[in-house]
Structure formats: C-alpha cells, structure tokens
Amino acid sequence: MVLGEQGVIVSELQEGATSLGIEFGSTRIKAVLIDHDYRTLATGDVEWENRLEDGLWTYSMDQIHQGLQAAYAAMAEDVRRQYGVTLTKIGAMGISAMMHGYLAFDKDGRLLVPFRTWRNTNTRQAHEELSQAFKINIPERWSIAHLYQAILNGEEHVPKVAYITTLAGYMHWRLSGRKVIGIGDASGMFPIDSSSKEFDQGLLDIFSRLPQVQAQPWDIHDLLPEPLTAGSDAGALTAEGAALLDPSGQLQPGVPMAPPEGDAGTGMVATNAVRPRTGNVSAGTSIFAMVVLEHPLRDFHPEVDPVTTPAGDPAGMSHANNFTSDLNAWVGLFGEFAKAAGLELKGDALYATLFNQALLGDKDAGGLINYCFYSGEFLAGLEEGRPVFARGPEGRMTLANFMRAQLFSAFSPVTIGMDVMTRQEHVQVDTMVGHGGIFATPKVAQRILAAAFNAPIKVMSTAVEGGAWGMAVLADYLGHADQTLADYLDANVFAGVQSTIEQPDPADVKGFRTFFDRFTKGLPIEQAAVKTIPLQG
C-alpha cells in the first residue's frame, strides 16, 4: 500500500466513512469493517461453542454479549494497529446471525427460557402439524415451530411470552431499541408474503385459530418483530447500545443500522445471488443452498424451506444442519498425526494437503461411506447426531478415497433438497456460487460441489469474505436504496470481481451419484418414504 492510500483510509476512518458488519456464526463471531470500495479494512473475531443443556442446544446471554464485545474490540484493535486510529465513528452498521431458533421474552424484556438454536430437532410434531395447517413447509428450525412445540408441550413460560425473535433480531434490539428484523431472517421465523413484504396475514390468522393457540392470553400478531427489506431505516445505535458494543466508551452512538439479517441473506449478498435463477451455497458448520425462484414451488416439500432474499423475493433453501463439524474432526486427527511425526503442517496447509488428495481418489470414493451427522438432521430423518465412517471388505481404503468420501458426505445432505428443487420442481438455475472457507483451497470443494449438483459452480475472489462482510455491504446499501439491491450489487460491489467457474465432469457426476445412492440407502428417511403433498385442495 502506498502512502497516499494509507492516508485516504486514515481519513475515512476518522470521518466514519465506513460500514461495519458483525455476524454471529455457529462457531465464530466476526466483525468486518469495509470502506466505500467494499475493501476489508479490519477484522476481529472470537470463537464460541454452543452447549447441549437439558437436551437442547443453546448459547448463554453472557456468551452472546461477551462475544459481541470481543469481536468488536479485536476489530477496533486491528484498526489501531494498522492505521494508528482510535475508532470512534462508523458510517453504518448491521448485525447478522445464524437464522431460525427461539428467543422468547416477557413484557419486561426478560428472557423466559435459554436461547434455542437452529440445531435443535425437538419440534417434529410442530413441524408436521403447522405444515399441514399452512399447506407449506414449516421446518423444525423455524421460530414459529419452536413456539408451537412449546405450546404443545405445555411449557410453563408460554403464557408469559410477549415477544419472540432471532439472535440477529435480539442483538439489533439491544443496540438500537427497535424490534425489527430483516425480511430474509424473518422468513425463517414465519412465512412471508412476498407481494406485501410482510408476514403472511392469512397464515397468522390460521395459526391464531388453532385450538392450543386460542387458549393463550396473547395474539401472535403482537409477538413478532416488524420485517424490513434491505435498505430500510432500522434505527440507529443508541447510547446504551454503544456502551454494550464498546465498553471502552470510544465509539459514538448514532450509527445508522441496517435491518438485521440471517446468515442465509448475508451469504446471498456476499455471492451476488439475489436475482431470480441465481443461487449460492454457503458452507460452514451447517450448509445451505439457496435458489431465488421465478415462482413459488408447486408442491409441499419437507426438504425445501420457503424463504426470501433480503429484498423480500421468494427463494428455496435446502438447509443441512451438518457440514464441517465431522470433517474438521477428521482433519484435526490427521493434524495430530502430523505433529506426532514431527511435521509442521497446520491450518490452511493441512486442509489443502488433505483436500487435494480427494481429487486423486476413485470417482465413487472406492466404496467407502461416511455419515457426517454431528447433530440431528431433518433431511436424513435423524433426531440426534450419529457421525459414522464405514467400509465393506471390498472398499479401497486409501487416503485419497477417504478424503473424497469425507467431502462427498459433507455435500450429500444438502443435495437431498437441491434434487427436489431441480429434479422434481424443475427450478432453473443460471449461476450457482460457492461461499465459505471450504472454497479457500482452489478447485477442490468447487469441483466436488459441481459433481454433487451437476451444475457449474462459480467461486469469486470474495468467497472467503464471509457473512460479516455481506452484512457490512447491506449496511452500506442504506446509502444506495434508490437502486434495487440486485442492481446495487451488480454495479457497485461486484463490478470487476474476479471469479473461477468449475464445470461438472461427467465421470465425477457419475461417481458422486454412486456414492450418493449408497449414502441415502442407509438413512432413516429412506425407509420413512417422505411423501410429497400437493398444495392445492
């Protein structure tokens, strides 16, 4: 960087000509500060882990608040270290988090039960009853499924509920005082009417008339946050919010705040996949494939979530609870072996070494099979985690086949829902963009995913920026809301961004399908034979 560029950045930091995105991921909270050219100026992150308490996955309020502060402090320190500036002003900011889950509060703003995350699969009865009542899929992870299951279970806290929201919605509320939510995140709470850009009033009425709901002292219309499309005024950082975010007292309040979004929405923004017939795959602890739809799906499919883009347009999501947890455990095991053998092989180098082996394996992974289910998985019919690696006596047990089986396995659950969209509903996809750290090793995950989806997979130079960067972009969009979100991303953010496209290799596609057939035959869902129910009638 030349001195002139450094001086410009210092000036922008001092004047607050920046945008901040903070995302609460499943294993990491990350803060990203960008300039007006969408370049990352500084980052800060902190690792955290959910806990299984009383059979439910959760994070404590202390973890949430302390993680927010630690990520922000690390980013602010990165600013000071790189540019010699104490961060006091920010031009715009936004909060993102893992979608779904259940945070319930009473009329005084007190949390009624510990945060229930997307990872919980205890809401099957609610999923089935609401899906039948609404005639659309209501996934187990959705906030309304958690609320209804609590009603069915007769939980003591239910009559006291005055407000429910997501993690992003909660954090935005604490920072701004506004009970609002980005429409993409809202679509993981309750179905959205994409024409009105509101919660579906007809379905709210149906929910209100359910006998168990009628017995409650509240009205569902009063419990939900207000959905807002990208670019809408979502309030500003209050003095109390600034003190929560930056206990050092350096950050000034008044920062305009974007509607809080879910990680699916920030993934769509970070991959420029918000137009119809575009799609993206965001891969981390969980994985989801999103396709922006030209029209709603014809039939009810439990494997596909009906959600929206941050602009409120309809999208279909195939969401798998499991992706890298099992894979990371195996990579960690190989890392321990490398250390025991006296080899210095860590981080990206370790992953790259192992991932590249996968390209050398037999096309079908040599008959090896792996199930990556660290936690329960609706798509597989599993209520609890059961990670398993298996092989028959005829399997070819090589490192290359083992790693190929690991990557095939990681992409297999999300393929179940994608097959429904592309093979049963004949959804058309012009571009599919990969997003997440797994794509940092050139070509490997990109080629495996192309085989799984039998579609070209694009990976852009921004692929590893992550959802926090996407949220920072949504914060910047507050100043460009005279453009549609799609036009803004095309013209401002992604103009000139470099990318690579990996076409599906027919032999790889055939090999994946052989593996996938073995994979699905061993799943409980295969024996359950999930039925497709028409929406009409």
C-alpha positions in Angstrom: 0.0 0.0 0.0 1.4 3.4 -1.0 1.4 6.3 1.5 -1.4 8.1 -0.3 -3.8 5.1 0.0 -2.9 4.8 3.7 -3.7 8.5 4.2 -7.1 8.1 2.5 -8.0 5.2 4.7 -7.0 7.1 7.8 -9.2 10.0 6.8 -12.1 7.7 6.1 -11.7 6.0 9.5 -11.6 9.3 11.3 -14.6 10.7 9.4 -16.6 7.5 9.8 -16.9 6.8 6.1 -17.0 3.1 6.7 -19.5 0.2 7.2 -19.4 -2.5 9.8 -20.9 -5.9 9.7 -21.0 -8.3 12.7 -22.1 -11.9 12.2 -22.8 -14.4 14.9 -21.9 -17.7 13.3 -22.2 -21.1 14.8 -18.6 -21.3 15.9 -17.3 -17.8 15.4 -18.5 -14.2 15.9 -16.8 -12.0 13.3 -16.7 -8.2 12.8 -15.7 -6.8 9.4 -15.1 -3.1 8.7 -15.1 -2.0 5.0 -14.5 1.2 3.1 -16.6 2.7 0.3 -15.0 0.4 -2.3 -16.0 -2.6 -0.2 -12.4 -3.5 0.7 -12.0 -5.0 4.1 -10.1 -2.6 6.3 -10.1 -4.5 9.5 -11.5 -7.6 11.1 -11.9 -9.1 14.5 -13.3 -12.5 15.6 -13.8 -14.7 18.6 -14.6 -18.4 18.7 -17.5 -19.8 20.7 -19.3 -23.0 21.0 -22.9 -24.0 21.7 -23.7 -26.3 24.6 -26.2 -29.1 25.0 -28.3 -28.3 28.1 -31.3 -30.3 29.1 -31.3 -31.9 25.7 -31.3 -28.5 23.8 -28.5 -26.7 22.0 -28.0 -23.2 23.4 -25.7 -20.2 23.9 -25.9 -18.2 27.1 -26.7 -14.5 27.1 -23.3 -13.9 28.6 -21.7 -15.7 25.7 -23.6 -13.6 23.3 -22.8 -10.2 24.9 -19.2 -11.0 25.6 -18.7 -12.4 22.2 -20.1 -9.3 20.6 -17.7 -7.1 22.6 -14.7 -9.3 22.0 -15.2 -9.4 18.2 -15.7 -5.6 18.1 -12.7 -4.9 20.3 -10.5 -7.2 18.2 -11.6 -5.3 15.0 -11.0 -1.9 16.7 -7.6 -3.0 17.8 -6.9 -4.1 14.2 -7.8 -0.6 13.1 -5.4 0.9 15.7 -2.6 -1.5 14.8 -2.8 -1.0 11.1 -3.7 2.7 10.8 -2.9 4.3 14.2 -6.6 5.4 14.5 -8.8 5.0 17.6 -12.2 4.0 16.1 -14.9 6.5 17.3 -17.1 6.9 14.2 -18.7 4.4 11.8 -20.8 5.3 8.8 -23.3 2.4 9.0 -23.5 -1.0 10.6 -25.6 -4.1 10.8 -26.0 -7.3 12.7 -26.3 -10.8 11.2 -26.6 -14.2 12.8 -27.4 -17.8 12.3 -31.1 -18.0 11.2 -34.0 -19.6 13.0 -34.2 -20.6 16.6 -36.2 -19.1 19.5 -35.6 -16.2 21.8 -38.7 -15.5 23.9 -39.2 -12.5 26.2 -41.8 -11.4 28.7 -43.4 -7.9 28.8 -40.4 -6.6 30.8 -37.9 -7.8 28.3 -36.7 -10.7 30.4 -35.6 -13.9 28.6 -38.0 -16.7 29.6 -36.0 -19.8 28.5 -32.5 -20.3 27.3 -31.9 -19.5 23.6 -32.9 -22.4 21.4 -30.8 -22.6 18.3 -31.4 -23.8 14.7 -29.6 -27.0 15.7 -32.4 -28.4 17.8 -34.7 -31.0 16.3 -37.2 -31.4 19.1 -40.0 -29.7 17.1 -41.1 -32.5 14.8 -44.7 -32.5 15.9 -45.0 -28.8 15.5 -43.3 -29.0 12.0 -45.8 -31.7 10.9 -49.0 -30.0 12.3 -48.1 -26.5 11.1 -47.0 -27.7 7.6 -50.4 -29.5 7.2 -52.3 -26.5 8.6 -50.5 -23.9 6.4 -50.0 -26.3 3.3 -46.4 -25.2 3.1 -43.3 -26.5 4.7 -42.6 -25.2 8.2 -39.2 -26.5 9.1 -38.3 -27.7 12.6 -35.8 -24.9 13.0 -38.2 -22.0 12.4 -39.1 -19.8 15.4 -42.9 -20.5 15.0 -42.2 -24.3 15.2 -40.3 -23.7 18.5 -43.2 -21.6 19.9 -45.9 -24.1 18.8 -43.9 -27.0 20.2 -43.6 -25.2 23.5 -47.4 -24.8 23.4 -47.9 -28.5 22.6 -45.5 -29.4 25.4 -47.4 -27.2 27.9 -44.3 -25.3 28.9 -44.8 -23.0 31.8 -43.3 -20.0 30.1 -45.6 -19.9 27.1 -48.4 -17.7 28.6 -45.8 -15.1 29.6 -44.4 -14.6 26.1 -44.7 -11.0 24.9 -42.0 -11.0 22.1 -40.1 -13.6 20.1 -37.2 -13.0 17.8 -34.0 -14.5 16.3 -30.4 -13.9 17.5 -29.8 -11.1 15.0 -33.2 -9.5 15.9 -32.4 -9.7 19.6 -28.9 -8.1 19.2 -30.3 -5.3 17.0 -33.0 -4.7 19.6 -30.3 -4.3 22.3 -28.2 -2.0 20.1 -30.9 0.2 18.6 -34.0 -0.2 20.8 -36.0 -1.3 17.7 -38.0 -4.6 17.5 -37.4 -5.1 13.7 -35.9 -7.8 11.6 -34.6 -8.2 8.0 -37.1 -9.9 5.8 -34.7 -12.7 5.0 -34.2 -13.5 8.6 -38.0 -13.0 9.2 -38.7 -15.7 6.6 -37.0 -18.2 9.0 -39.5 -17.2 11.7 -42.8 -17.3 10.0 -43.9 -17.4 6.3 -43.6 -14.2 4.3 -46.0 -12.8 1.7 -43.5 -11.7 -0.9 -46.1 -9.4 -2.5 -46.7 -7.3 0.6 -43.2 -7.9 2.1 -44.9 -8.8 5.4 -45.6 -11.9 7.5 -48.4 -13.8 5.7 -51.5 -12.4 7.4 -53.7 -15.3 6.3 -51.4 -17.8 7.8 -51.1 -15.7 11.0 -54.9 -15.9 11.2 -54.8 -19.7 10.7 -52.3 -20.0 13.5 -54.4 -17.9 15.8 -57.4 -20.2 15.3 -55.5 -23.4 16.2 -57.2 -24.6 19.5 -54.0 -24.7 21.5 -53.1 -21.2 20.4 -56.6 -19.8 21.1 -56.1 -20.8 24.7 -53.1 -18.4 25.1 -53.5 -14.9 26.5 -51.6 -13.3 23.7 -52.1 -12.7 19.9 -49.4 -14.0 17.6 -49.7 -10.7 15.6 -48.3 -8.9 18.6 -45.3 -11.3 19.3 -43.3 -10.9 16.1 -40.8 -8.2 15.1 -41.5 -5.9 12.1 -40.0 -7.3 8.9 -37.9 -4.8 6.9 -36.5 -5.1 3.4 -32.8 -4.3 2.7 -32.1 -0.6 2.6 -35.0 0.3 5.1 -34.4 2.5 8.1 -33.9 0.2 11.0 -32.9 2.8 13.6 -29.5 3.9 14.9 -27.1 2.8 17.6 -28.3 4.2 20.9 -26.0 5.4 23.7 -26.9 2.2 25.6 -26.2 0.2 22.5 -22.8 1.8 22.0 -21.9 1.1 25.6 -22.8 -2.5 25.1 -20.9 -2.9 21.9 -17.8 -0.9 23.0 -17.5 -0.8 26.8 -14.3 1.3 26.4 -16.6 4.2 25.5 -14.7 5.2 22.4 -17.5 4.5 19.9 -20.0 7.3 19.4 -23.8 6.5 19.2 -26.0 7.5 16.3 -24.6 5.0 13.7 -27.4 4.2 11.2 -28.3 0.5 11.4 -29.4 -1.8 8.6 -32.2 -4.3 9.2 -30.6 -7.3 11.0 -30.3 -10.3 8.7 -29.8 -14.0 8.8 -26.7 -15.8 7.6 -28.6 -17.0 4.5 -29.3 -13.4 3.5 -25.7 -12.3 4.0 -24.5 -15.3 2.1 -26.7 -14.3 -0.8 -25.3 -10.8 -0.8 -21.7 -11.9 -0.5 -22.2 -14.1 -3.6 -24.3 -11.6 -5.6 -27.1 -14.2 -5.8 -30.3 -12.2 -5.3 -31.8 -12.2 -8.8 -34.2 -15.0 -9.9 -32.4 -18.1 -11.3 -29.3 -17.3 -9.3 -28.2 -19.4 -6.4 -25.5 -19.8 -3.8 -24.1 -22.4 -1.4 -23.0 -21.1 1.9 -20.8 -23.7 3.7 -19.7 -23.7 7.4 -20.8 -25.6 10.4 -24.1 -26.0 8.6 -24.7 -25.7 4.9 -27.5 -24.3 2.8 -28.1 -24.0 -0.9 -30.3 -21.1 -1.9 -32.1 -20.6 -5.2 -34.0 -17.4 -6.0 -37.3 -18.6 -7.5 -39.2 -17.3 -10.5 -42.5 -18.5 -8.9 -43.4 -20.4 -5.7 -42.9 -24.2 -5.6 -46.0 -26.2 -6.8 -45.9 -28.8 -4.1 -45.2 -29.2 -0.4 -41.7 -30.5 0.1 -40.3 -31.0 3.6 -36.8 -30.9 2.2 -37.1 -27.3 1.0 -37.6 -24.1 3.1 -39.7 -21.3 1.5 -37.7 -18.2 2.4 -36.8 -14.9 0.9 -33.9 -12.8 -0.2 -33.0 -9.6 1.9 -35.1 -7.8 -0.7 -38.1 -10.0 0.0 -38.2 -12.1 -3.2 -39.1 -15.8 -2.8 -36.3 -18.3 -2.6 -36.0 -22.0 -1.9 -33.5 -23.2 0.6 -32.0 -26.7 1.2 -30.6 -26.5 4.7 -28.5 -29.2 6.3 -27.5 -28.9 10.0 -24.3 -30.7 9.4 -21.3 -29.8 7.2 -17.8 -29.2 8.6 -18.0 -30.5 12.2 -17.2 -34.1 11.3 -14.8 -33.1 8.5 -12.9 -30.8 10.9 -12.6 -33.6 13.5 -11.0 -35.9 10.9 -8.7 -33.1 9.7 -7.7 -32.5 13.3 -6.9 -36.1 13.7 -4.5 -36.0 10.8 -3.1 -32.8 12.2 -2.3 -34.7 15.4 -0.6 -37.4 13.4 1.5 -34.8 11.5 2.6 -33.3 14.8 3.4 -36.7 16.3 5.5 -37.4 13.2 7.4 -34.1 13.7 5.8 -32.3 10.8 4.8 -28.7 10.9 1.5 -28.8 9.0 -1.2 -26.5 10.3 -4.2 -24.6 9.2 -4.7 -23.9 5.5 -1.7 -26.1 4.6 -3.1 -29.1 6.4 -6.5 -28.7 4.8 -5.1 -28.1 1.3 -2.9 -31.2 1.6 -5.8 -33.4 2.5 -8.4 -31.8 0.2 -6.1 -32.2 -2.8 -5.8 -35.9 -2.1 -9.6 -36.2 -2.7 -9.1 -35.3 -6.4 -6.8 -38.4 -6.7 -9.3 -40.9 -5.4 -11.6 -43.3 -7.2 -14.6 -41.4 -8.7 -17.0 -43.1 -6.3 -14.6 -42.8 -3.3 -13.7 -46.5 -3.6 -16.8 -47.9 -1.9 -16.2 -46.0 1.3 -19.1 -44.3 3.1 -19.3 -41.6 5.6 -22.1 -40.0 7.6 -21.3 -36.5 8.8 -24.1 -36.2 11.3 -22.6 -34.5 14.3 -26.1 -33.3 15.3 -29.6 -34.2 14.4 -30.5 -33.8 10.7 -34.1 -33.4 9.5 -33.1 -34.1 5.8 -31.9 -37.5 7.0 -34.6 -38.3 9.5 -32.2 -38.2 12.4 -33.2 -36.6 15.7 -29.7 -36.9 17.2 -26.2 -36.8 15.8 -24.6 -40.1 14.6 -21.3 -39.5 12.8 -20.1 -42.7 11.2 -17.4 -43.8 8.9 -17.8 -47.3 7.4 -16.4 -49.5 4.7 -17.0 -53.0 3.4 -14.3 -55.6 2.9 -14.3 -54.7 -0.8 -13.7 -51.0 -0.2 -10.5 -49.4 -1.3 -9.1 -47.8 1.8 -6.7 -45.1 0.6 -6.1 -41.6 1.9 -7.5 -40.2 -1.4 -10.7 -42.3 -1.2 -11.1 -41.4 2.5 -10.9 -37.7 1.8 -13.2 -38.0 -1.2 -15.7 -39.8 0.9 -15.5 -37.1 3.5 -16.2 -34.3 1.0 -18.9 -36.3 -0.8 -20.5 -36.9 2.6 -20.4 -33.3 3.6 -22.2 -32.2 0.4 -24.7 -35.1 0.4 -27.4 -33.8 2.9 -27.8 -30.5 1.2 -28.1 -32.3 -2.2 -31.3 -34.0 -1.0 -33.1 -30.7 -1.0 -31.4 -29.4 -4.2 -32.5 -32.6 -6.0 -36.1 -31.8 -5.0 -35.9 -28.3 -6.5 -34.0 -29.1 -9.7 -35.3 -32.7 -10.4 -38.9 -32.6 -9.1 -39.8 -28.9 -9.3 -37.6 -28.2 -12.4 -36.3 -25.0 -10.9 -33.9 -23.3 -13.3 -30.5 -22.1 -12.1 -28.3 -19.9 -14.3 -25.4 -19.5 -11.8 -24.5 -21.2 -8.5 -21.9 -19.5 -6.4 -19.9 -21.3 -3.7 -19.2 -19.3 -0.5 -17.3 -20.2 2.7 -13.9 -21.2 3.9 -14.0 -24.6 2.4 -13.6 -23.0 -1.0 -10.3 -21.4 0.0 -8.4 -24.4 -1.3 -8.5 -23.8 -5.1 -10.8 -26.1 -7.2 -11.3 -29.0 -4.7 -14.6 -28.3 -3.0 -15.7 -26.4 -6.1 -15.2 -29.5 -8.3 -16.9 -31.8 -5.7 -19.9 -29.5 -5.5 -20.1 -29.3 -9.3 -20.3 -33.1 -9.3 -22.9 -33.2 -6.5 -25.3 -30.6 -8.1 -24.3 -31.5 -11.7 -24.1 -27.8 -12.4 -21.3 -25.2 -13.0 -20.1 -23.7 -9.7 -18.6 -20.2 -9.6 -16.3 -19.1 -6.8 -15.5 -15.4 -6.6 -12.5 -13.7 -5.1 -14.8 -12.6 -2.3 -15.7 -16.3 -1.5 -14.0 -16.4 1.9 -15.1 -12.9 3.0 -18.0 -14.4 4.8 -21.3 -13.2 6.1 -19.9 -10.4 8.2 -18.6 -8.8 5.0 -22.0 -9.4 3.4 -23.7 -7.6 6.4 -21.3 -4.7 6.0 -22.3 -4.4 2.4 -26.0 -4.4 3.4 -25.1 -1.6 5.9 -23.6 0.4 3.1 -26.7 -0.2 1.0 -28.6 2.1 3.3 -27.0 5.0 1.3 -27.9 3.5 -2.1 -31.5 2.4 -1.5 -32.6 4.3 -4.7 -31.3 1.3 -6.6 -32.7 -2.2 -6.3 -30.4 -4.5 -4.2 -29.6 -6.6 -7.3 -28.6 -3.5 -9.4 -26.6 -2.1 -6.5 -24.6 -5.4 -6.1 -24.0 -5.6 -9.9 -23.0 -2.0 -10.4 -21.3 -1.1 -7.1 -20.0 -4.2 -5.3 -19.2 -6.9 -7.8 -18.2 -5.0 -10.9 -14.8 -6.3 -11.9 -14.6 -9.0 -9.2 -12.6 -12.0 -10.4 -14.1 -15.5 -10.4 -13.5 -19.0 -11.5 -16.1 -21.5 -12.8 -15.7 -25.2 -12.5 -17.9 -27.2 -14.9 -19.2 -30.6 -13.7 -17.0 -33.5 -15.0 -19.3 -36.4 -16.2 -17.1 -39.0 -14.5 -17.2 -37.1 -11.3 -21.0 -36.7 -11.5 -21.4 -40.4 -12.1 -19.1 -41.2 -9.2 -20.9 -38.9 -6.8 -24.3 -40.4 -7.7 -22.9 -43.9 -7.0 -21.8 -42.6 -3.6 -25.0 -40.7 -3.0 -27.1 -43.8 -3.7 -25.1 -45.7 -1.0 -25.4 -42.7 1.3 -29.2 -42.3 1.0 -30.0 -46.0 1.3 -28.6 -46.0 4.8 -30.7 -43.1 6.0 -33.9 -43.4 8.2 -35.6 -41.0 5.8 -35.2 -43.6 3.0 -37.2 -46.1 5.0 -39.8 -43.5 6.1 -40.5 -42.6 2.4 -41.5 -39.0 2.9 -44.5 -38.1 0.8 -45.0 -35.1 -1.4 -48.3 -33.4 -0.7 -49.9 -31.1 -3.4 -50.6 -27.6 -2.2 -54.0 -27.3 -3.9 -57.1 -28.9 -2.5 
